[in-house]
């Protein structure tokens, strides 16, 4: 493992993405996002995502120069057509408008369609909480998760993330999928010949399995908590696809070209300004009271603390594998 300055790694990734065909602003946003995830200890949303960006663009499935179309449809509601680009680019375009709507109305909804998402959902919600807003976001993906009793994937891993501002502390951020594991965890287990916890998924006959390869070969992941996790996965589909006008997860593979690794789906945000109706200091105090009660009851850390510790420890650097860094440099040189 080696340490490299954060900005140096971002610069190398952005240069590579630009050479591969992404518009410079999009390349910079994607690079900053995946390197931020790596810095925060979320390796599966880190530099591994760079190849997803490249392959999906090379296949013609992603628009590397997308120009999002913003639809200001109501005082507290914005819809965005991401123009077949990454949701991150659309989010950057509409961030300030969405924050302004939440502050003016107390609440705001942002629904993005025709968008690809390949990264840490925590990084999408954290900036809103840094603006003093309470925010929840959901995103659907490829159909790799079966409903209870099902044999094939209908849902995506369908993560849900929320962030809440805190008094004199970084925001509380929670990011979790509605599946037992992330799909990348299954791919890694199959590659390394490792067995997953029993019941992580089902095989092609619908039988519970911990065999990663059986899950990949015609089977599917399971929802966490059975029907309860499935209800969250269903909620995500409704809020991301039905509300935003995007594809449901089970529709994603229809017409998806060979080599494409991302999913063109939807993403929705719900924002609340806690300063409306009561002072923000009151909300912040209540937050600390709740977190204090959890610690007193024996909870060693609140969600997101591990990510914040990793970020603080990085101190402006990124810890990555030497071979991974060398491969990035070589790929950049080869594409120059």
SENU-803632 format. One record per residue (C-alpha): x negated, z, y; residue in one letter. Coordinates in nm, 2 decimals, always signed. Layout:
BEGIN
<doro east="X" up="Z" north="Y" r="A"/>
...
***
This chain:
BEGIN
<doro east="+0.00" up="+0.00" north="+0.00" r="X"/>
<doro east="-0.12" up="-0.08" north="+0.35" r="X"/>
<doro east="-0.01" up="+0.00" north="+0.71" r="X"/>
<doro east="+0.05" up="-0.27" north="+0.97" r="X"/>
<doro east="+0.18" up="-0.24" north="+1.32" r="X"/>
<doro east="+0.56" up="-0.29" north="+1.33" r="X"/>
<doro east="+0.54" up="-0.57" north="+1.59" r="X"/>
<doro east="+0.27" up="-0.76" north="+1.40" r="X"/>
<doro east="+0.49" up="-0.77" north="+1.09" r="X"/>
<doro east="+0.79" up="-0.88" north="+1.29" r="X"/>
<doro east="+0.59" up="-1.15" north="+1.46" r="X"/>
<doro east="+0.47" up="-1.29" north="+1.12" r="X"/>
<doro east="+0.82" up="-1.29" north="+0.97" r="X"/>
<doro east="+0.97" up="-1.45" north="+1.29" r="X"/>
<doro east="+0.70" up="-1.72" north="+1.29" r="X"/>
<doro east="+0.77" up="-1.80" north="+0.93" r="X"/>
<doro east="+1.14" up="-1.82" north="+0.97" r="X"/>
<doro east="+1.10" up="-2.04" north="+1.28" r="X"/>
<doro east="+0.87" up="-2.28" north="+1.09" r="X"/>
<doro east="+1.12" up="-2.30" north="+0.81" r="X"/>
<doro east="+1.39" up="-2.41" north="+1.05" r="X"/>
<doro east="+1.56" up="-2.12" north="+1.22" r="X"/>
<doro east="+1.61" up="-2.12" north="+1.60" r="X"/>
<doro east="+1.36" up="-1.89" north="+1.76" r="X"/>
<doro east="+1.62" up="-1.63" north="+1.88" r="X"/>
<doro east="+1.78" up="-1.61" north="+1.53" r="X"/>
<doro east="+1.44" up="-1.58" north="+1.36" r="X"/>
<doro east="+1.34" up="-1.29" north="+1.59" r="X"/>
<doro east="+1.67" up="-1.10" north="+1.52" r="X"/>
<doro east="+1.64" up="-1.15" north="+1.14" r="X"/>
<doro east="+1.28" up="-1.06" north="+1.14" r="X"/>
<doro east="+1.33" up="-0.74" north="+1.34" r="X"/>
<doro east="+1.62" up="-0.64" north="+1.12" r="X"/>
<doro east="+1.44" up="-0.67" north="+0.78" r="X"/>
<doro east="+1.12" up="-0.51" north="+0.91" r="X"/>
<doro east="+1.33" up="-0.23" north="+1.06" r="X"/>
<doro east="+1.48" up="-0.17" north="+0.71" r="X"/>
<doro east="+1.14" up="-0.16" north="+0.55" r="X"/>
<doro east="+1.02" up="+0.08" north="+0.82" r="X"/>
<doro east="+1.32" up="+0.31" north="+0.74" r="X"/>
<doro east="+1.24" up="+0.31" north="+0.37" r="X"/>
<doro east="+1.51" up="+0.07" north="+0.26" r="X"/>
<doro east="+1.29" up="-0.17" north="+0.07" r="X"/>
<doro east="+1.57" up="-0.38" north="-0.09" r="X"/>
<doro east="+1.68" up="-0.48" north="+0.26" r="X"/>
<doro east="+1.32" up="-0.53" north="+0.38" r="X"/>
<doro east="+1.08" up="-0.82" north="+0.34" r="X"/>
<doro east="+1.25" up="-0.92" north="+0.01" r="X"/>
<doro east="+1.53" up="-1.06" north="+0.23" r="X"/>
<doro east="+1.30" up="-1.31" north="+0.40" r="X"/>
<doro east="+1.31" up="-1.54" north="+0.09" r="X"/>
<doro east="+1.69" up="-1.51" north="+0.10" r="X"/>
<doro east="+1.69" up="-1.64" north="+0.45" r="X"/>
<doro east="+1.46" up="-1.92" north="+0.37" r="X"/>
<doro east="+1.63" up="-2.03" north="+0.05" r="X"/>
<doro east="+1.98" up="-2.03" north="+0.20" r="X"/>
<doro east="+1.86" up="-2.23" north="+0.49" r="X"/>
<doro east="+1.67" up="-2.48" north="+0.27" r="X"/>
<doro east="+1.98" up="-2.53" north="+0.06" r="X"/>
<doro east="+2.19" up="-2.63" north="+0.36" r="X"/>
<doro east="+2.42" up="-2.33" north="+0.31" r="X"/>
<doro east="+2.32" up="-2.15" north="+0.64" r="X"/>
<doro east="+2.32" up="-2.28" north="+0.99" r="X"/>
<doro east="+1.98" up="-2.18" north="+1.13" r="X"/>
<doro east="+2.08" up="-2.27" north="+1.49" r="X"/>
<doro east="+2.43" up="-2.12" north="+1.49" r="X"/>
<doro east="+2.62" up="-2.08" north="+1.81" r="X"/>
<doro east="+2.89" up="-1.81" north="+1.76" r="X"/>
<doro east="+3.23" up="-1.88" north="+1.91" r="X"/>
<doro east="+3.38" up="-1.56" north="+2.07" r="X"/>
<doro east="+3.76" up="-1.52" north="+2.08" r="X"/>
<doro east="+3.87" up="-1.25" north="+2.32" r="X"/>
<doro east="+4.22" up="-1.22" north="+2.16" r="X"/>
<doro east="+4.34" up="-0.88" north="+2.29" r="X"/>
<doro east="+4.23" up="-0.59" north="+2.51" r="X"/>
<doro east="+4.09" up="-0.41" north="+2.21" r="X"/>
<doro east="+4.03" up="-0.69" north="+1.97" r="X"/>
<doro east="+3.75" up="-0.96" north="+1.94" r="X"/>
<doro east="+3.72" up="-1.23" north="+1.68" r="X"/>
<doro east="+3.40" up="-1.43" north="+1.63" r="X"/>
<doro east="+3.34" up="-1.74" north="+1.43" r="X"/>
<doro east="+2.97" up="-1.71" north="+1.34" r="X"/>
<doro east="+2.93" up="-2.09" north="+1.31" r="X"/>
<doro east="+2.79" up="-2.04" north="+0.95" r="X"/>
<doro east="+2.50" up="-1.84" north="+1.08" r="X"/>
<doro east="+2.41" up="-1.48" north="+1.01" r="X"/>
<doro east="+2.64" up="-1.21" north="+1.12" r="X"/>
<doro east="+2.35" up="-1.04" north="+1.30" r="X"/>
<doro east="+2.33" up="-1.33" north="+1.54" r="X"/>
<doro east="+2.70" up="-1.31" north="+1.62" r="X"/>
<doro east="+2.69" up="-0.94" north="+1.66" r="X"/>
<doro east="+2.41" up="-0.97" north="+1.91" r="X"/>
<doro east="+2.62" up="-1.21" north="+2.11" r="X"/>
<doro east="+2.93" up="-0.99" north="+2.13" r="X"/>
<doro east="+2.77" up="-0.64" north="+2.13" r="X"/>
<doro east="+2.81" up="-0.57" north="+2.50" r="X"/>
<doro east="+3.17" up="-0.71" north="+2.51" r="X"/>
<doro east="+3.27" up="-0.49" north="+2.22" r="X"/>
<doro east="+3.12" up="-0.18" north="+2.37" r="X"/>
<doro east="+3.29" up="-0.25" north="+2.70" r="X"/>
<doro east="+3.63" up="-0.29" north="+2.52" r="X"/>
<doro east="+3.59" up="+0.04" north="+2.33" r="X"/>
<doro east="+3.51" up="+0.22" north="+2.66" r="X"/>
<doro east="+3.79" up="+0.06" north="+2.85" r="X"/>
<doro east="+4.06" up="+0.11" north="+2.58" r="X"/>
<doro east="+3.93" up="+0.40" north="+2.38" r="X"/>
<doro east="+3.92" up="+0.18" north="+2.07" r="X"/>
<doro east="+3.80" up="-0.17" north="+1.98" r="X"/>
<doro east="+3.80" up="-0.40" north="+1.67" r="X"/>
<doro east="+3.54" up="-0.67" north="+1.61" r="X"/>
<doro east="+3.61" up="-0.92" north="+1.32" r="X"/>
<doro east="+3.34" up="-1.17" north="+1.23" r="X"/>
<doro east="+3.41" up="-1.47" north="+1.00" r="X"/>
<doro east="+3.21" up="-1.77" north="+0.87" r="X"/>
<doro east="+2.91" up="-1.54" north="+0.86" r="X"/>
<doro east="+2.62" up="-1.45" north="+0.62" r="X"/>
<doro east="+2.50" up="-1.09" north="+0.58" r="X"/>
<doro east="+2.17" up="-0.99" north="+0.41" r="X"/>
<doro east="+2.04" up="-0.66" north="+0.54" r="X"/>
<doro east="+2.10" up="-0.29" north="+0.60" r="X"/>
<doro east="+2.45" up="-0.22" north="+0.72" r="X"/>
<doro east="+2.32" up="+0.11" north="+0.87" r="X"/>
<doro east="+2.12" up="-0.09" north="+1.12" r="X"/>
<doro east="+2.44" up="-0.27" north="+1.23" r="X"/>
<doro east="+2.63" up="+0.05" north="+1.32" r="X"/>
<doro east="+2.35" up="+0.27" north="+1.46" r="X"/>
<doro east="+2.33" up="+0.09" north="+1.80" r="X"/>
<doro east="+2.70" up="+0.15" north="+1.87" r="X"/>
<doro east="+2.65" up="+0.52" north="+1.80" r="X"/>
<doro east="+2.35" up="+0.52" north="+2.03" r="X"/>
<doro east="+2.60" up="+0.41" north="+2.30" r="X"/>
<doro east="+2.81" up="+0.72" north="+2.23" r="X"/>
<doro east="+3.07" up="+0.54" north="+2.01" r="X"/>
<doro east="+3.21" up="+0.63" north="+1.67" r="X"/>
<doro east="+3.19" up="+0.32" north="+1.45" r="X"/>
<doro east="+3.28" up="+0.20" north="+1.10" r="X"/>
<doro east="+3.18" up="-0.14" north="+0.96" r="X"/>
<doro east="+3.26" up="-0.31" north="+0.63" r="X"/>
<doro east="+3.13" up="-0.64" north="+0.48" r="X"/>
<doro east="+3.21" up="-0.83" north="+0.16" r="X"/>
<doro east="+2.98" up="-1.04" north="-0.05" r="X"/>
<doro east="+2.94" up="-1.24" north="-0.38" r="X"/>
<doro east="+3.18" up="-1.15" north="-0.67" r="X"/>
<doro east="+2.97" up="-0.93" north="-0.89" r="X"/>
<doro east="+3.19" up="-0.62" north="-0.92" r="X"/>
<doro east="+3.48" up="-0.59" north="-1.16" r="X"/>
<doro east="+3.79" up="-0.39" north="-1.09" r="X"/>
<doro east="+3.86" up="-0.11" north="-1.34" r="X"/>
<doro east="+3.97" up="-0.27" north="-1.67" r="X"/>
<doro east="+3.84" up="-0.61" north="-1.56" r="X"/>
<doro east="+3.58" up="-0.83" north="-1.73" r="X"/>
<doro east="+3.46" up="-1.04" north="-1.44" r="X"/>
<doro east="+3.35" up="-0.99" north="-1.08" r="X"/>
<doro east="+3.62" up="-1.02" north="-0.82" r="X"/>
<doro east="+3.48" up="-0.79" north="-0.55" r="X"/>
<doro east="+3.14" up="-0.79" north="-0.38" r="X"/>
<doro east="+2.94" up="-0.47" north="-0.37" r="X"/>
<doro east="+3.13" up="-0.43" north="-0.05" r="X"/>
<doro east="+2.94" up="-0.17" north="+0.15" r="X"/>
<doro east="+3.09" up="+0.06" north="+0.41" r="X"/>
<doro east="+2.88" up="+0.22" north="+0.68" r="X"/>
<doro east="+2.97" up="+0.45" north="+0.97" r="X"/>
<doro east="+2.78" up="+0.61" north="+1.25" r="X"/>
<doro east="+2.87" up="+0.90" north="+1.48" r="X"/>
<doro east="+2.69" up="+1.01" north="+1.80" r="X"/>
<doro east="+2.54" up="+1.36" north="+1.79" r="X"/>
<doro east="+2.45" up="+1.61" north="+2.06" r="X"/>
<doro east="+2.08" up="+1.60" north="+2.13" r="X"/>
<doro east="+2.00" up="+1.43" north="+1.80" r="X"/>
<doro east="+1.99" up="+1.08" north="+1.66" r="X"/>
<doro east="+2.33" up="+0.95" north="+1.53" r="X"/>
<doro east="+2.46" up="+1.05" north="+1.19" r="X"/>
<doro east="+2.46" up="+0.73" north="+0.98" r="X"/>
<doro east="+2.61" up="+0.67" north="+0.64" r="X"/>
<doro east="+2.57" up="+0.35" north="+0.44" r="X"/>
<doro east="+2.70" up="+0.30" north="+0.09" r="X"/>
<doro east="+2.83" up="+0.04" north="-0.14" r="X"/>
<doro east="+3.16" up="+0.06" north="-0.33" r="X"/>
<doro east="+2.98" up="-0.04" north="-0.65" r="X"/>
<doro east="+2.78" up="+0.19" north="-0.88" r="X"/>
<doro east="+2.46" up="+0.02" north="-0.78" r="X"/>
<doro east="+2.34" up="-0.25" north="-0.55" r="X"/>
<doro east="+2.31" up="-0.60" north="-0.71" r="X"/>
<doro east="+1.94" up="-0.61" north="-0.62" r="X"/>
<doro east="+1.90" up="-0.29" north="-0.83" r="X"/>
<doro east="+2.05" up="-0.47" north="-1.13" r="X"/>
<doro east="+1.82" up="-0.78" north="-1.08" r="X"/>
<doro east="+1.52" up="-0.55" north="-1.05" r="X"/>
<doro east="+1.61" up="-0.36" north="-1.37" r="X"/>
<doro east="+1.66" up="-0.69" north="-1.56" r="X"/>
<doro east="+1.33" up="-0.82" north="-1.44" r="X"/>
<doro east="+1.14" up="-0.50" north="-1.54" r="X"/>
<doro east="+1.33" up="-0.45" north="-1.87" r="X"/>
<doro east="+1.47" up="-0.11" north="-1.75" r="X"/>
<doro east="+1.80" up="+0.02" north="-1.87" r="X"/>
<doro east="+2.06" up="+0.13" north="-1.61" r="X"/>
<doro east="+2.28" up="+0.44" north="-1.64" r="X"/>
<doro east="+2.55" up="+0.38" north="-1.90" r="X"/>
<doro east="+2.87" up="+0.24" north="-1.74" r="X"/>
<doro east="+2.69" up="+0.10" north="-1.44" r="X"/>
<doro east="+2.87" up="-0.22" north="-1.53" r="X"/>
<doro east="+3.05" up="-0.41" north="-1.80" r="X"/>
<doro east="+2.94" up="-0.69" north="-2.04" r="X"/>
<doro east="+3.12" up="-1.03" north="-2.07" r="X"/>
<doro east="+3.37" up="-0.86" north="-2.30" r="X"/>
<doro east="+3.46" up="-0.59" north="-2.05" r="X"/>
<doro east="+3.28" up="-0.32" north="-2.25" r="X"/>
<doro east="+3.10" up="-0.06" north="-2.04" r="X"/>
<doro east="+2.73" up="-0.12" north="-2.04" r="X"/>
<doro east="+2.39" up="+0.00" north="-1.90" r="X"/>
<doro east="+2.22" up="-0.32" north="-2.01" r="X"/>
<doro east="+2.12" up="-0.50" north="-1.69" r="X"/>
<doro east="+2.09" up="-0.84" north="-1.85" r="X"/>
<doro east="+2.43" up="-0.81" north="-2.02" r="X"/>
<doro east="+2.58" up="-0.72" north="-1.68" r="X"/>
<doro east="+2.42" up="-1.04" north="-1.53" r="X"/>
<doro east="+2.51" up="-1.26" north="-1.82" r="X"/>
<doro east="+2.88" up="-1.30" north="-1.77" r="X"/>
<doro east="+2.95" up="-0.93" north="-1.70" r="X"/>
<doro east="+2.98" up="-0.74" north="-1.37" r="X"/>
<doro east="+2.90" up="-0.42" north="-1.20" r="X"/>
<doro east="+3.16" up="-0.14" north="-1.19" r="X"/>
<doro east="+3.31" up="+0.03" north="-0.89" r="X"/>
<doro east="+3.18" up="+0.38" north="-0.83" r="X"/>
<doro east="+3.44" up="+0.65" north="-0.92" r="X"/>
<doro east="+3.66" up="+0.41" north="-1.11" r="X"/>
<doro east="+3.99" up="+0.34" north="-0.93" r="X"/>
<doro east="+3.88" up="+0.54" north="-0.62" r="X"/>
<doro east="+3.58" up="+0.31" north="-0.56" r="X"/>
<doro east="+3.79" up="+0.01" north="-0.64" r="X"/>
<doro east="+4.04" up="+0.11" north="-0.36" r="X"/>
<doro east="+3.75" up="+0.11" north="-0.11" r="X"/>
<doro east="+3.63" up="-0.23" north="-0.24" r="X"/>
<doro east="+3.99" up="-0.36" north="-0.19" r="X"/>
<doro east="+4.00" up="-0.21" north="+0.16" r="X"/>
<doro east="+3.68" up="-0.40" north="+0.24" r="X"/>
<doro east="+3.82" up="-0.73" north="+0.12" r="X"/>
<doro east="+4.13" up="-0.69" north="+0.33" r="X"/>
<doro east="+3.95" up="-0.58" north="+0.65" r="X"/>
<doro east="+3.67" up="-0.84" north="+0.61" r="X"/>
<doro east="+3.85" up="-1.15" north="+0.47" r="X"/>
<doro east="+4.22" up="-1.12" north="+0.53" r="X"/>
<doro east="+4.18" up="-0.97" north="+0.88" r="X"/>
<doro east="+3.87" up="-1.17" north="+1.00" r="X"/>
<doro east="+3.99" up="-1.50" north="+0.84" r="X"/>
<doro east="+3.68" up="-1.51" north="+0.61" r="X"/>
<doro east="+3.65" up="-1.59" north="+0.24" r="X"/>
<doro east="+3.73" up="-1.33" north="-0.02" r="X"/>
<doro east="+3.44" up="-1.24" north="-0.24" r="X"/>
<doro east="+3.59" up="-1.42" north="-0.54" r="X"/>
<doro east="+3.60" up="-1.74" north="-0.33" r="X"/>
<doro east="+3.23" up="-1.73" north="-0.23" r="X"/>
<doro east="+3.08" up="-1.92" north="-0.52" r="X"/>
<doro east="+3.32" up="-2.21" north="-0.47" r="X"/>
<doro east="+3.11" up="-2.49" north="-0.32" r="X"/>
<doro east="+2.80" up="-2.27" north="-0.29" r="X"/>
<doro east="+2.49" up="-2.50" north="-0.32" r="X"/>
<doro east="+2.21" up="-2.44" north="-0.57" r="X"/>
<doro east="+1.94" up="-2.22" north="-0.42" r="X"/>
<doro east="+2.16" up="-2.04" north="-0.18" r="X"/>
<doro east="+2.13" up="-1.66" north="-0.22" r="X"/>
<doro east="+2.35" up="-1.53" north="+0.06" r="X"/>
<doro east="+2.73" up="-1.52" north="+0.09" r="X"/>
<doro east="+2.94" up="-1.67" north="+0.37" r="X"/>
<doro east="+3.21" up="-1.40" north="+0.41" r="X"/>
<doro east="+3.32" up="-1.16" north="+0.69" r="X"/>
<doro east="+3.23" up="-0.84" north="+0.86" r="X"/>
<doro east="+3.46" up="-0.60" north="+1.06" r="X"/>
<doro east="+3.38" up="-0.32" north="+1.30" r="X"/>
<doro east="+3.62" up="-0.05" north="+1.42" r="X"/>
<doro east="+3.49" up="+0.15" north="+1.72" r="X"/>
<doro east="+3.63" up="+0.46" north="+1.89" r="X"/>
<doro east="+3.51" up="+0.62" north="+2.21" r="X"/>
<doro east="+3.52" up="+1.00" north="+2.16" r="X"/>
<doro east="+3.49" up="+1.05" north="+2.53" r="X"/>
<doro east="+3.85" up="+0.92" north="+2.57" r="X"/>
<doro east="+4.09" up="+1.21" north="+2.56" r="X"/>
<doro east="+3.83" up="+1.48" north="+2.54" r="X"/>
<doro east="+3.48" up="+1.53" north="+2.67" r="X"/>
<doro east="+3.20" up="+1.38" north="+2.46" r="X"/>
<doro east="+3.03" up="+1.72" north="+2.47" r="X"/>
<doro east="+3.33" up="+1.86" north="+2.28" r="X"/>
<doro east="+3.30" up="+1.59" north="+2.01" r="X"/>
<doro east="+2.92" up="+1.66" north="+1.98" r="X"/>
<doro east="+2.97" up="+2.03" north="+1.95" r="X"/>
<doro east="+3.23" up="+1.98" north="+1.67" r="X"/>
<doro east="+2.99" up="+1.74" north="+1.49" r="X"/>
<doro east="+2.71" up="+2.01" north="+1.49" r="X"/>
<doro east="+2.96" up="+2.27" north="+1.37" r="X"/>
<doro east="+3.05" up="+2.06" north="+1.07" r="X"/>
<doro east="+2.69" up="+1.97" north="+0.99" r="X"/>
<doro east="+2.59" up="+2.34" north="+1.02" r="X"/>
<doro east="+2.86" up="+2.44" north="+0.78" r="X"/>
<doro east="+2.73" up="+2.18" north="+0.52" r="X"/>
<doro east="+2.38" up="+2.32" north="+0.55" r="X"/>
<doro east="+2.50" up="+2.68" north="+0.52" r="X"/>
<doro east="+2.69" up="+2.58" north="+0.21" r="X"/>
<doro east="+2.37" up="+2.46" north="+0.05" r="X"/>
<doro east="+2.35" up="+2.09" north="+0.13" r="X"/>
<doro east="+1.98" up="+2.03" north="+0.19" r="X"/>
<doro east="+2.01" up="+1.73" north="+0.41" r="X"/>
<doro east="+2.29" up="+1.52" north="+0.58" r="X"/>
<doro east="+2.32" up="+1.15" north="+0.52" r="X"/>
<doro east="+2.06" up="+0.94" north="+0.70" r="X"/>
<doro east="+1.80" up="+1.21" north="+0.74" r="X"/>
<doro east="+1.57" up="+1.05" north="+0.48" r="X"/>
<doro east="+1.58" up="+0.72" north="+0.67" r="X"/>
<doro east="+1.50" up="+0.90" north="+1.00" r="X"/>
<doro east="+1.21" up="+1.09" north="+0.84" r="X"/>
<doro east="+1.07" up="+0.76" north="+0.71" r="X"/>
<doro east="+1.11" up="+0.61" north="+1.06" r="X"/>
<doro east="+0.93" up="+0.90" north="+1.23" r="X"/>
<doro east="+0.65" up="+0.90" north="+0.97" r="X"/>
<doro east="+0.59" up="+0.53" north="+1.03" r="X"/>
<doro east="+0.51" up="+0.61" north="+1.39" r="X"/>
<doro east="+0.52" up="+0.24" north="+1.50" r="X"/>
<doro east="+0.37" up="+0.11" north="+1.17" r="X"/>
<doro east="+0.52" up="-0.04" north="+0.86" r="X"/>
<doro east="+0.41" up="+0.06" north="+0.51" r="X"/>
<doro east="+0.41" up="-0.24" north="+0.27" r="X"/>
<doro east="+0.24" up="-0.37" north="-0.04" r="X"/>
<doro east="-0.09" up="-0.54" north="+0.03" r="X"/>
<doro east="+0.01" up="-0.83" north="-0.20" r="X"/>
<doro east="+0.34" up="-0.87" north="-0.01" r="X"/>
<doro east="+0.16" up="-0.89" north="+0.32" r="X"/>
<doro east="-0.09" up="-1.14" north="+0.19" r="X"/>
<doro east="+0.18" up="-1.35" north="+0.05" r="X"/>
<doro east="+0.35" up="-1.35" north="+0.39" r="X"/>
<doro east="+0.03" up="-1.46" north="+0.56" r="X"/>
<doro east="-0.03" up="-1.74" north="+0.30" r="X"/>
<doro east="+0.33" up="-1.87" north="+0.32" r="X"/>
<doro east="+0.30" up="-1.87" north="+0.70" r="X"/>
<doro east="-0.02" up="-2.06" north="+0.69" r="X"/>
<doro east="+0.12" up="-2.31" north="+0.43" r="X"/>
<doro east="+0.42" up="-2.38" north="+0.65" r="X"/>
<doro east="+0.22" up="-2.43" north="+0.97" r="X"/>
***
